[in-house]
Amino acid sequence: PEWVAKTAIPLKEAFGDNYVQGRVKSLDTEAKKVVLEDGDKEISFSHAVISVGSLGPWPARSEAVTIEELKTGSKEFSDTVAEAKDIVIVGGGPVGVEMAGEIRDKHADKSITVVSASDRLVSKDFDDKFQNSLKAVMDRRKVTLKVGKVSNLESLEKNKVVKQTVE
């Protein structure tokens, strides 16, 4: 939670009335107009930047629109992590690996396991030297790596302190 103020950018504050967040219903590049899903409001533009975002769960992705909302969500997640004994992070991409490191930095006593569908962490494009170095750091910091696809992901409760089995 203490990193929120250092890393979050309050776009509405930065851009004022020029900033609008929403899902696009239609985009007319010739007329340079966009219509948002919520209310059929038409917005004119000089340039369109299409940012598709991500669909992952909290805390990797947040729908908070204020710094205070983000701080509250981060605090709740941090409290959940503090309560947990064994933590499983599904995904060996940049977010999962970074999260494992951040949790380890604050909680030396936690059992942390990263489950990755691939033995190539962060990016398949990173070479063997990077992969070996990263895995050595994880091993040294006592973060366990399990390679395989989680078959029961949909049935798992996420971001809760509850004993369950990841298959």
Disulfide bonds with the S-S distance in Angstrom:
none
